[in-house]
């Protein structure tokens, strides 16, 4: 959100971390934790759980599960999961940027009172695009990386294969979703009660950002995104594969 609508030098992740701790305390690093955890449970379960059925449908309908169909399966799974959990994402972003201390319920009441019920689905378009791209890039890349590694290296199904494949998937996911994530955040923070909207939709937001702040600004916070998404992707896939093994299911 730095220098929104203008060009200039950005403050790095380390400096912001220090400034937040000094000015607001350590607790500020966990603002929006409750809605973030709630969303993760529902969204994470849905997008991972829906991927395999979507892939099987593609296999049954088209007789193929190549990279394109895997990517499409990820887009569908991620988009559906986000459509259901967008209110939690809006509340998380609002709590993180709020200047006053309030609870998740308090923030939700404030949004409903001043902006209406529809505001909880603000930015849902870019959010679905982001989740679709993220799930597709993660799942399809992980799936393909595993097959390639098993084919061209001595690695077999197990922890090492899952770890390397998930690291590749995490990198791909960050590169694909960082610009969409930034646009989604801008739209979610835009308040209807403040008058004329700066951004009409996701495409207009992307255009305005490029024109006023430069193309590189689409990757604002890219390192912070990778610092979160990289480990999250690795942990998710390694744990998921282990749980599937314990449940007697086949690997992804």
MIZA-187530 format. One record per residue: x, y, z of N, C-alpha, C in turn. Coordinates in pm, 1 decimal. Atoms other than C-alpha are relative to their C-alpha. Layout:
N
FIKOL        npx        npy        npz       capx       capy       capz        cpx        cpy        cpz
FIKOL          X          Y          Z          X          Y          Z          X          Y          Z
...
This chain:
252
FIKOL        npx        npy        npz       capx       capy       capz        cpx        cpy        cpz
FIKOL       81.6     -122.8        0.0        0.0        0.0        0.0       84.9      127.9        0.0
FIKOL      -86.7     -117.6       -1.3      305.1      231.3        4.2      -14.5       82.1     -127.7
FIKOL        2.5      -93.0      113.6      290.0      539.7     -221.5     -111.4      -33.3      -99.1
FIKOL      113.2       32.6       87.1      -51.6      440.7     -356.1      -34.2      120.0      -86.4
FIKOL       33.1     -105.7       93.5     -113.5      648.8     -667.2      113.6       94.0      -33.8
FIKOL     -114.4      -86.2       30.5      234.9      796.7     -688.9      127.9      -80.5       -9.4
FIKOL     -129.4       65.9       14.1      591.8      709.4     -776.8       91.6       40.4      114.4
FIKOL      -96.3      -33.0     -104.9      883.2      704.3     -533.6       71.8     -123.7       49.8
FIKOL      -75.4      111.1      -55.3     1125.0      489.5     -337.3      -78.6      -66.0      113.2
FIKOL       75.4       74.8     -100.1      965.1      216.1     -127.1       87.7      -38.6      117.6
FIKOL      -68.7       48.1     -120.0     1059.1      123.0      227.9       -1.6     -151.9       -3.3
FIKOL      -10.9      145.1        7.2     1179.7     -237.3      253.6      -73.7      -72.4      111.1
FIKOL       72.6       84.6      -95.0     1022.6     -525.9      445.4       61.5        7.6      139.9
FIKOL      -68.3       -5.1     -129.4     1286.0     -515.0      722.3      -27.1      127.8       75.6
FIKOL       24.6     -130.4      -62.7     1235.8     -142.6      788.1     -142.4        9.7       51.3
FIKOL      140.5       -3.1      -42.3      857.5     -175.8      802.5      -21.0      -87.1      123.4
FIKOL        7.9       90.9     -115.0      892.9     -470.8     1041.1       45.9       73.0      127.4
FIKOL      -56.1      -72.1     -116.0     1110.8     -260.0     1276.6      -90.5      114.9       42.4
FIKOL       86.1     -114.2      -30.2      885.9       46.9     1251.4     -129.5      -43.1       67.7
FIKOL      125.2       48.8      -59.0      572.7     -154.2     1330.8       19.8      -42.9      144.8
FIKOL      -26.7       48.9     -135.6      726.5     -320.2     1636.9       26.4      117.3       94.6
FIKOL      -32.4     -115.5      -83.8      861.6       12.9     1768.2     -121.1       87.8       27.5
FIKOL      113.5      -92.0      -13.0      545.2      216.2     1705.1     -126.3      -65.3       54.3
FIKOL      125.9       64.3      -34.9      269.7      -40.6     1759.9       14.2     -124.5       87.2
FIKOL      -21.4      119.1      -81.3      428.9     -330.2     1946.4       -2.2     -127.8      -81.4
FIKOL       -7.7      129.5       68.9      477.3     -696.8     1858.1     -136.5      -50.8      -44.6
FIKOL      135.3       47.4       33.4      101.8     -760.6     1855.5      -46.6       48.6     -136.6
FIKOL       41.4      -54.2      129.7       69.5     -545.0     1541.7       34.0      -94.6     -114.6
FIKOL      -37.9       96.4      104.0      238.8     -823.2     1344.0     -106.1     -108.2      -18.1
FIKOL      104.5      102.6        6.6      -62.8    -1044.0     1416.6     -140.1       59.7      -14.8
FIKOL      130.6      -60.6       24.9     -340.1     -800.2     1326.4      -73.9      -81.4     -106.5
FIKOL       80.2       75.9       96.4     -623.2     -978.7     1144.8       21.5     -149.8        8.4
FIKOL      -30.6      142.4      -12.3     -512.3    -1318.5     1274.9     -125.9      -87.4        3.5
FIKOL      122.9       81.4      -13.4     -863.2    -1443.5     1366.7      -67.6      -25.2     -135.1
FIKOL       61.3       27.8      131.4    -1022.2    -1391.8     1020.6       95.0      -73.5      -94.9
FIKOL      -97.7       69.2       85.1     -698.4    -1512.0      856.7       -1.4     -150.2       27.4
FIKOL        4.1      141.9      -36.4     -711.3    -1842.1     1048.3     -132.0      -64.6      -44.0
FIKOL      131.4       51.9       39.9    -1085.1    -1884.9      985.5       -4.0      -26.1     -150.1
FIKOL       -1.7       14.8      145.2    -1035.7    -1828.4      613.5       90.9     -114.8      -42.4
FIKOL      -95.8      104.6       38.0     -734.2    -2059.6      597.7      -58.9     -139.6       15.8
FIKOL       59.3      131.8      -25.0     -926.6    -2352.1      747.4      -98.0      -36.5     -110.9
FIKOL      103.6       28.8      100.2    -1219.9    -2323.3      504.4       58.3        4.5     -140.9
FIKOL      -55.5      -20.1      134.3    -1036.6    -2190.7      197.7      104.8     -106.5      -34.6
FIKOL     -105.0       99.0       24.9     -736.2    -2420.8      233.6      -55.9     -138.8      -22.9
FIKOL       60.9      131.6       15.0     -949.6    -2729.4      278.7      -76.2      -15.0     -130.7
FIKOL       79.1        5.8      122.7    -1179.8    -2645.5      -12.0       87.2       -6.8     -124.9
FIKOL      -78.5       -4.7      123.6     -912.3    -2561.2     -268.7       83.2     -126.3      -20.0
FIKOL      -75.1      125.3       12.3     -701.9    -2868.9     -191.0      -93.2     -117.9      -23.1
FIKOL       94.6      110.4       12.5    -1004.7    -3093.0     -159.2      -69.8       -5.9     -134.5
FIKOL       71.1       -4.3      127.8    -1167.1    -2978.7     -483.5       90.6      -28.1     -119.8
FIKOL      -92.4       15.8      112.9     -853.4    -3010.2     -698.6       -7.7     -140.3      -61.0
FIKOL        1.3      137.9       50.1     -853.0    -3390.6     -725.9     -130.3      -34.6      -72.2
FIKOL      124.1       27.9       72.3    -1226.1    -3423.1     -813.2       -7.5       72.3     -134.2
FIKOL        0.8      -75.5      125.9    -1189.3    -3148.4    -1076.8       92.0      -65.9     -102.5
FIKOL      -94.0       66.5       89.9     -889.2    -3330.3    -1224.2      -58.5     -130.7      -52.6
FIKOL       63.1      124.8       41.8    -1082.0    -3658.9    -1232.4     -111.1       24.9     -101.9
FIKOL      105.3      -35.5       95.6    -1372.5    -3487.2    -1411.8       61.4       28.1     -137.3
FIKOL      -70.3      -29.5      126.4    -1129.4    -3355.4    -1676.2       49.0     -129.1      -64.8
FIKOL      -49.8      127.9       51.3     -979.5    -3702.5    -1709.4     -113.0      -82.0      -61.4
FIKOL      114.9       76.0       48.8    -1323.7    -3859.7    -1752.5      -58.6       63.0     -126.8
FIKOL       64.3      -69.6      111.6    -1456.4    -3591.9    -1990.8       88.4        9.4     -124.5
FIKOL      -89.1      -25.4      113.6    -1149.3    -3534.4    -2206.5      105.8     -108.4      -20.1
FIKOL      -96.4      108.1       13.0     -941.8    -3847.1    -2148.9      143.7       44.9       15.6
FIKOL     -135.3      -52.3      -16.4     -642.0    -3638.8    -2044.6        9.9       80.2      129.5
FIKOL      -29.9      -84.6     -116.4     -485.5    -3476.5    -1737.7      135.6       66.8      -22.7
FIKOL     -124.8      -71.5       27.3     -207.1    -3277.8    -1905.8        5.5      128.9       80.9
FIKOL      -20.8     -120.2      -81.7      -74.6    -2951.7    -1760.1     -116.2       98.2      -12.1
FIKOL      109.8      -94.8       22.5     -354.6    -2742.7    -1915.3     -123.4      -36.9       81.9
FIKOL      117.0       44.4      -76.7     -628.3    -2952.8    -1751.6       26.4        8.6      150.5
FIKOL      -35.5      -15.8     -141.4     -442.4    -2954.6    -1420.0      -11.2      146.6       41.7
FIKOL        8.7     -143.7      -27.3     -417.0    -2576.3    -1439.1     -145.9       43.2       10.5
FIKOL      143.2      -33.3       -0.8     -789.1    -2547.5    -1520.3      -67.2      -51.6      126.8
FIKOL       55.8       57.9     -123.3     -874.8    -2775.7    -1226.2       35.1       86.9      120.1
FIKOL      -42.9      -87.8     -108.2     -673.6    -2549.9     -995.2      -73.8      132.7        0.2
FIKOL       73.3     -126.3       12.0     -845.7    -2236.2    -1126.8     -141.0      -15.2       56.1
FIKOL      136.9       24.6      -47.6    -1190.8    -2384.5    -1059.4       -2.8      -18.0      151.8
FIKOL       -4.9       27.2     -144.1    -1098.2    -2512.3     -712.1       29.1      127.3       79.7
FIKOL      -36.9     -123.2      -70.1     -933.4    -2185.4     -605.2     -108.0      105.8       -7.7
FIKOL      104.2     -100.2       17.4    -1207.6    -1965.3     -748.0     -121.8      -26.7       86.3
FIKOL      115.7       36.2      -82.0    -1490.3    -2152.9     -575.0       27.9       20.0      148.9
FIKOL      -36.9      -13.6     -141.5    -1306.6    -2159.4     -241.2        2.4      146.5       42.2
FIKOL       -9.2     -141.9      -33.1    -1242.8    -1784.5     -251.6     -135.3       69.1       -1.1
FIKOL      133.2      -60.2        6.2    -1598.1    -1693.8     -351.8      -74.2      -17.5      132.6
FIKOL       66.6       28.3     -127.2    -1714.3    -1850.6      -24.0       67.2       66.6      119.2
FIKOL      -74.8      -49.6     -117.0    -1443.2    -1704.4      203.1       45.5      144.9      -13.6
FIKOL      -45.2     -138.8       22.1    -1398.0    -1349.9       64.2      -27.0       93.9      118.6
FIKOL       22.5      -89.8     -113.8    -1561.8    -1177.0      367.2      112.0       -5.6      104.8
FIKOL     -108.0       13.3      -97.3    -1288.2    -1314.7      594.5      127.0       71.6      -47.6
FIKOL     -116.9      -67.6       57.0    -1021.2    -1178.6      359.0      -14.4      151.6       10.3
FIKOL       26.4     -143.8      -11.9    -1183.3     -832.6      355.2       23.2       46.7      143.5
FIKOL      -15.3      -36.6     -140.8    -1198.4     -824.7      735.7      146.4       -5.7       43.2
FIKOL     -142.2       10.5      -32.7     -836.4     -938.8      763.4       76.7      121.8      -48.0
FIKOL      -69.5     -115.8       57.4     -713.1     -662.0      532.5      -38.0      128.1       73.3
FIKOL       45.7     -120.5      -70.3     -926.2     -398.2      706.4       62.2        9.1      139.5
FIKOL      -57.9        0.3     -134.6     -801.2     -501.9     1052.4      149.4       32.4       -3.8
FIKOL     -143.7      -24.8       11.5     -439.2     -492.6      933.5       29.6      147.5      -26.4
FIKOL      -22.5     -140.7       34.3     -479.5     -135.2      805.1      -76.0       96.7       90.1
FIKOL       79.8      -85.3      -88.3     -710.4       -6.2     1080.1       88.7       76.9       97.9
FIKOL      -76.6      -83.5      -93.3     -579.2      281.0     1293.2      -51.2      -12.5      143.0
FIKOL       56.8       19.2     -133.2     -804.0      190.5     1585.6       -7.0     -148.3       32.4
FIKOL        4.5      139.5      -42.5     -804.4     -128.3     1788.3     -144.2      -47.9        6.2
FIKOL      135.7       54.3        2.3    -1113.8     -337.0     1718.7        5.2     -150.3      -24.3
FIKOL        6.6      144.5       19.4    -1224.9     -700.1     1708.2      -52.6      -31.1     -139.8
FIKOL       51.2       42.0      130.4    -1324.5     -900.8     1402.2     -148.7       30.4      -11.8
FIKOL      144.5      -26.5       -0.3    -1694.4     -874.4     1497.7      -25.5      150.1       -9.3
FIKOL       14.7     -145.6        2.4    -1655.3     -499.9     1560.0       25.7       57.5     -138.2
FIKOL      -32.5      -46.6      135.3    -1493.7     -446.6     1220.4     -109.6      -38.6      -98.5
FIKOL      106.9       44.5       88.8    -1766.3     -650.1     1049.9     -123.5       87.5       17.3
FIKOL      115.2      -87.0      -25.6    -2039.1     -442.1     1216.9       20.7      137.2      -63.1
FIKOL      -30.8     -131.0       56.5    -1864.5     -123.4     1105.2      -13.7       -1.6     -152.2
FIKOL        9.7       12.7      146.2    -1838.8     -243.1      744.3     -145.6       -8.3      -42.3
FIKOL      141.6       17.1       34.1    -2205.4     -350.7      738.2      -78.4      129.4       20.2
FIKOL       72.6     -122.7      -31.6    -2324.6      -25.3      896.3       29.6      112.4      -99.0
FIKOL      -39.0     -112.6       84.5    -2130.5      212.8      670.6        4.3      -31.6     -149.7
FIKOL      -19.4       32.8      142.2    -2088.8       21.3      343.7      -95.9     -105.4      -53.5
FIKOL       97.3       99.0       43.9    -2351.6     -252.1      335.9       57.0     -140.6      -12.6
FIKOL      -36.5      142.0        4.3    -2350.1     -629.9      301.6       91.5      -32.4     -118.4
FIKOL      -79.8       26.2      120.4    -2201.1     -621.3      -49.6      147.6       30.8       20.4
FIKOL     -139.1      -39.1      -22.9    -1883.1     -464.7       88.9       86.0     -117.9       45.4
FIKOL      -75.0      117.2      -44.2    -1786.9     -802.2      237.4       51.8      -82.6     -118.0
FIKOL      -48.1       68.5      121.0    -1743.5     -927.7     -119.3       74.9       96.8      -91.5
FIKOL      -78.4      -96.0       76.2    -1541.2     -626.0     -225.4      129.4      -66.3      -47.5
FIKOL     -122.9       58.4       53.9    -1254.1     -729.1     -451.2       -9.2     -148.0      -26.2
FIKOL       14.8      145.1       16.0    -1400.3    -1077.3     -496.4       48.2      -46.7     -137.8
FIKOL      -46.9       35.9      133.9    -1322.2    -1074.4     -870.8      150.0      -24.5       -4.2
FIKOL     -144.9       20.3       -6.0     -946.6    -1016.6     -831.7       41.1     -107.6      100.7
FIKOL      -32.4      102.7      -99.9     -951.0    -1239.1     -521.9      -18.3     -139.8      -59.0
FIKOL       22.2      129.2       65.4    -1098.2    -1527.1     -723.5      106.6      -25.7     -106.7
FIKOL     -105.8       14.0      100.6     -850.0    -1459.8    -1003.2      131.8      -36.3       66.4
FIKOL     -124.1       26.4      -73.4     -567.3    -1456.5     -751.0        1.9     -142.2       53.2
FIKOL        7.4      135.1      -56.6     -684.0    -1776.2     -579.3        4.4     -105.8     -109.0
FIKOL       -3.0       93.1      111.8     -744.9    -1945.8     -912.6      139.6      -16.6      -55.2
FIKOL     -138.9        3.7       50.1     -397.1    -1852.8    -1037.2       92.5      -67.4      100.2
FIKOL      -84.9       58.2     -103.3     -240.0    -1947.6     -704.2      -17.9     -151.0        7.1
FIKOL       27.1      143.8      -10.2     -409.7    -2286.4     -675.0       45.5      -72.6     -125.4
FIKOL      -39.5       62.1      126.8     -353.7    -2361.1    -1042.9      151.3      -10.3      -12.1
FIKOL     -146.3        0.7       12.8       13.7    -2261.3    -1039.5       63.5      -93.4      102.5
FIKOL      -54.7       87.5     -104.3       78.4    -2442.4     -710.7      -26.2     -147.1      -31.5
FIKOL       37.2      140.2       17.1     -111.4    -2764.1     -778.7       55.0      -57.7     -129.9
FIKOL      -47.1       50.1      129.3      -27.5    -2799.3    -1148.3      151.8       -9.9       -3.6
FIKOL     -146.9        1.4       -1.9      339.4    -2706.3    -1095.8       52.1     -111.3       89.8
FIKOL      -40.6      105.9      -92.8      369.8    -2939.4     -796.3      -18.4     -136.8      -64.6
FIKOL       32.7      125.6       67.0      201.9    -3221.5     -988.8      102.1      -31.8     -110.5
FIKOL      -92.3       19.0      111.4      421.9    -3174.2    -1296.9      144.3      -15.5       48.0
FIKOL     -136.5        6.7      -53.7      740.9    -3117.6    -1092.4       29.1     -138.6       57.1
FIKOL      -16.3      134.1      -55.1      687.4    -3447.1     -910.7       23.8     -102.7     -110.4
FIKOL      -13.7       95.2      109.9      644.2    -3638.9    -1234.3      134.7       14.4      -70.1
FIKOL     -128.4      -25.0       66.6      949.8    -3474.7    -1393.6      116.9      -47.4       84.8
FIKOL     -108.6       40.7      -89.7     1169.3    -3535.3    -1088.1        9.7     -152.2       11.0
FIKOL       -1.4      146.8       -6.4     1064.9    -3900.4    -1065.6       50.3      -61.0     -130.3
FIKOL      -42.1       51.1      130.5     1134.0    -3941.5    -1437.1      148.7       22.8      -26.5
FIKOL     -136.5      -37.9       36.4     1469.0    -3762.8    -1460.5      100.9       -7.5      113.7
FIKOL      -92.3       11.5     -113.5     1618.4    -3811.5    -1111.5      -27.7     -130.5       74.4
FIKOL       21.3      124.2      -77.1     1659.5    -4105.0     -868.4     -107.9       13.1      108.4
FIKOL       97.5      -22.0     -106.2     1398.2    -3948.7     -636.6     -125.2      -85.1      -19.2
FIKOL      124.6       75.9        0.3     1096.6    -4160.3     -543.6      -98.5       66.2       95.2
FIKOL      105.1      -55.8      -85.6      769.0    -4086.0     -366.0       46.4        1.2      145.1
FIKOL      -46.4      -12.2     -137.0      865.6    -3953.2      -22.7       29.4      144.4       36.1
FIKOL      -19.7     -135.1      -53.2      968.0    -3651.2      186.0       86.1       87.7      -89.9
FIKOL      -89.8      -81.3       81.7     1257.1    -3532.7      -34.0      -66.6       46.7     -129.1
FIKOL       71.2      -34.7      122.9     1048.7    -3541.5     -350.7     -106.7      104.5       27.2
FIKOL      105.9      -94.6      -35.5      760.2    -3361.2     -180.5       57.4      136.6       34.3
FIKOL      -62.1     -126.0      -41.2      993.2    -3095.3      -34.2       47.6       79.6     -120.8
FIKOL      -53.5      -69.1      118.2     1168.1    -3011.0     -362.9     -112.9       46.9      -91.6
FIKOL      113.2      -35.1       87.0      844.2    -3014.6     -563.7      -80.0      116.7       56.9
FIKOL       76.6     -107.2      -62.9      667.5    -2789.7     -312.1       75.4      132.6       -2.9
FIKOL      -80.2     -123.0       11.2      956.6    -2538.2     -317.8      -14.4       60.9     -139.7
FIKOL       19.7      -46.0      138.0      923.2    -2516.5     -696.8     -139.8       60.3      -15.3
FIKOL      138.8      -47.4        8.3      545.2    -2475.5     -663.0      -16.8      133.7       71.8
FIKOL        8.5     -124.9      -76.1      586.2    -2199.1     -400.9       56.4      117.3      -77.3
FIKOL      -61.7     -105.1       81.5      816.4    -1998.7     -628.2      -90.7       38.2     -116.5
FIKOL       90.3      -24.9      113.3      582.1    -2035.7     -926.0     -125.4       74.5       45.7
FIKOL      120.4      -64.0      -52.6      282.0    -1937.3     -713.9       20.8      147.2       30.8
FIKOL      -30.5     -139.4      -33.4      448.7    -1617.1     -593.2       10.7       85.7     -124.9
FIKOL      -19.8      -75.4      124.4      551.6    -1504.1     -941.4     -132.1       27.2      -70.8
FIKOL      128.2      -12.0       70.3      202.1    -1561.8    -1079.1      -97.5       90.8       74.9
FIKOL      107.7      -64.9      -76.2       -5.8    -1415.5     -794.9       34.7      134.7       62.2
FIKOL      -37.1     -126.2      -67.2      193.2    -1118.3     -654.7      -72.5      122.6      -57.8
FIKOL       70.9     -116.9       53.4       44.4     -860.4     -899.5     -149.9       -2.1       30.7
FIKOL      144.0       11.3      -26.0     -312.1     -990.3     -854.6      -28.4       24.0      147.7
FIKOL       15.2      -17.3     -143.8     -265.6     -992.2     -476.4        1.5      148.2       36.7
FIKOL       -9.8     -142.9      -27.0     -165.0     -625.7     -475.0     -126.9       72.6      -44.3
FIKOL      122.1      -61.9       51.7     -465.8     -524.4     -689.6     -119.3      -34.1       89.2
FIKOL      107.9       45.1      -88.9     -700.5     -729.6     -469.1        0.8       79.6      130.2
FIKOL      -12.0      -74.2     -125.8     -570.4     -553.1     -156.0      -45.3      143.6      -16.5
FIKOL       41.1     -138.4       26.4     -618.0     -207.8     -308.7     -152.2       11.8       -4.7
FIKOL      146.0       -4.0       13.7     -980.4     -285.0     -395.3      -70.0      -25.7      133.3
FIKOL       62.0       32.8     -128.8    -1058.1     -434.3      -54.0        9.0      115.9       99.0
FIKOL      -17.9     -112.9      -91.8     -926.9     -124.1      125.1      -78.7      122.6      -43.0
FIKOL       76.1     -113.1       51.7    -1133.1      110.4      -91.8     -136.5        4.3       67.0
FIKOL      125.2      -11.3      -74.6    -1425.5      236.1      112.9     -105.4       76.3      -80.7
FIKOL      108.0      -60.9       78.2    -1756.9      313.9      -56.1      -46.0      132.9       60.2
FIKOL       53.3     -117.6      -67.9    -1847.7      576.4      205.1       87.3      123.5      -17.3
FIKOL      -91.8     -112.0       13.1    -1552.2      798.6      113.8      -23.6       81.5     -128.1
FIKOL       28.3      -76.6      120.6    -1709.0      927.3     -209.0       33.8      -77.7     -125.1
FIKOL      -31.7       62.1      128.5    -1593.5      859.6     -564.2      108.5     -104.7       15.0
FIKOL      -97.6      107.8       -8.6    -1408.4      533.2     -602.8      119.9       30.1      -89.0
FIKOL     -122.5      -18.9       77.4    -1046.8      553.8     -717.5       10.0     -106.1     -107.8
FIKOL       -8.1      112.5       93.8    -1065.4      210.3     -882.8     -140.3      -56.5      -25.7
FIKOL      132.9       50.6       34.6    -1375.5       94.2    -1070.2       -6.5     -152.9        6.0
FIKOL       -7.1      145.9       -2.2    -1266.9     -270.9    -1101.3      146.7      -42.1       -4.6
FIKOL     -137.1       50.2       -2.1     -959.6     -493.4    -1112.4       84.4       48.0     -116.5
FIKOL      -74.8      -42.9      117.8     -858.7     -402.4    -1467.7       34.1      149.0        7.2
FIKOL      -23.7     -143.5      -13.8     -897.3      -29.7    -1398.8      107.4       25.6      105.1
FIKOL     -100.0      -12.4     -105.3     -693.4      -69.2    -1080.9      139.8      -30.6      -54.8
FIKOL     -129.2       37.1       57.7     -411.9     -246.0    -1268.4       51.1      108.7      -94.1
FIKOL      -37.4     -106.0       94.0     -413.8       25.1    -1538.0       48.4      124.0       74.9
FIKOL      -36.6     -118.1      -77.4     -403.8      308.0    -1283.5      134.2      -18.3       71.5
FIKOL     -125.0       27.0      -70.3     -122.6      143.4    -1088.6      118.8       10.4      -96.2
FIKOL     -109.0       -3.5       98.5       91.6       97.7    -1401.8       26.5      142.8      -47.3
FIKOL      -14.3     -136.6       50.6       24.9      454.1    -1525.1       60.5       93.4      104.4
FIKOL      -42.3      -95.7     -103.4       78.7      634.4    -1194.0      122.7      -43.5       79.3
FIKOL     -109.1       48.1      -85.7      331.7      410.9    -1020.0      105.9      -81.1      -72.9
FIKOL      -96.8       78.1       76.0      507.5      214.2    -1293.8      -29.8     -149.2        1.8
FIKOL       25.2      143.4       13.2      503.5     -150.6    -1405.9       56.2      -79.0      118.7
FIKOL      -63.0       71.8     -111.3      740.2     -262.0    -1128.2      -85.3        2.1      126.0
FIKOL       83.4      -11.1     -120.0      483.7     -148.5     -870.5      -98.8     -114.8       12.8
FIKOL       89.3      115.8       -8.2      269.5     -452.2     -960.9       58.0     -107.8       90.7
FIKOL      -65.3       97.6      -87.6      523.6     -652.4     -760.9       38.6       61.0      134.3
FIKOL      -21.4      -55.1     -134.4      514.4     -428.9     -453.3      -28.7     -108.3      103.3
FIKOL       20.0      100.9     -103.4      555.2     -652.3     -151.0       25.8     -140.6      -48.3
FIKOL      -24.5      132.2       57.1      672.0     -937.8     -371.9       84.1      -89.1       90.0
FIKOL      -85.2       80.1      -88.4      943.5    -1049.0     -130.6      -76.7      -44.1      123.9
FIKOL       81.5       35.3     -117.4      703.2    -1037.1      165.1      -99.8     -110.2      -36.0
FIKOL       92.6      103.5       47.3      457.6    -1243.3      -40.8       70.4     -135.1       -6.8
FIKOL      -75.8      125.0       10.2      726.2    -1503.7     -112.3       38.5      -52.9      138.1
FIKOL      -39.0       40.3     -135.4      838.6    -1504.9      252.9     -115.0      -69.5       72.4
FIKOL      117.5       65.8      -58.4      482.5    -1605.6      347.3      -40.8     -122.1      -81.1
FIKOL       54.4      103.9       87.9      380.8    -1813.3       46.5       94.5     -118.1      -18.3
FIKOL      -96.3      107.8       18.9      703.1    -2012.8        5.9       -8.3     -106.1      109.4
FIKOL       11.4       97.5     -109.1      705.2    -2177.0      351.7     -139.7      -59.8       13.0
FIKOL      138.4       49.9      -10.2      324.4    -2202.9      352.1      -25.4     -111.8     -101.4
FIKOL       18.8      100.1      104.7      326.0    -2394.8       22.5       72.8     -129.2       34.5
FIKOL      -80.2      117.1      -36.0      602.8    -2627.6      138.9      -65.9      -80.2      111.4
FIKOL       63.4       67.8     -113.8      433.5    -2706.8      470.5     -131.0      -65.8      -43.0
FIKOL      130.4       51.3       44.5       92.6    -2749.1      302.8       13.3     -131.6      -75.2
FIKOL      -12.6      119.9       82.9      206.9    -3005.3       45.6       64.9     -116.6       73.5
FIKOL      -66.1      107.7      -74.3      439.8    -3200.9      273.9      -96.7      -64.2       99.1
FIKOL       97.6       51.4      -97.4      170.7    -3232.6      543.1     -115.5      -70.2      -71.3
FIKOL      111.1       59.5       75.9     -102.5    -3302.4      286.3       36.2     -138.9      -51.9
FIKOL      -44.2      129.9       52.4       98.0    -3585.3      129.1        8.8     -103.7      111.9
FIKOL      -11.2       92.1     -112.8      165.5    -3738.9      470.9     -137.3      -43.5       48.7
FIKOL      136.2       32.2      -42.8     -201.5    -3719.2      568.7      -68.6      -94.3      -98.5
FIKOL       57.4       89.0      102.3     -302.3    -3880.7      238.2       56.5     -140.7       16.4
FIKOL      -63.2      130.4      -20.2      -52.3    -4160.4      306.5      -59.7      -70.3      119.7
FIKOL       56.7       58.8     -120.6     -186.2    -4216.1      658.2     -145.0      -41.6      -18.6
FIKOL      141.6       30.2       26.0     -543.4    -4217.8      523.1      -16.0     -112.0     -104.6
FIKOL        5.3      105.9       99.7     -451.8    -4484.5      266.7      -33.5       47.2     -140.0
FIKOL       28.5      -57.2      131.5     -498.3    -4247.8      -29.0      126.3        4.8      -83.4
FIKOL     -116.6      -13.3       87.5     -272.4    -4219.0     -331.4       57.5      141.1       10.5
FIKOL      -65.4     -131.8       -4.3      -24.0    -3930.6     -351.8      -57.8       90.1     -107.5
FIKOL       48.0      -98.6       99.1     -112.9    -3612.6     -542.6       71.6      -25.7     -133.1
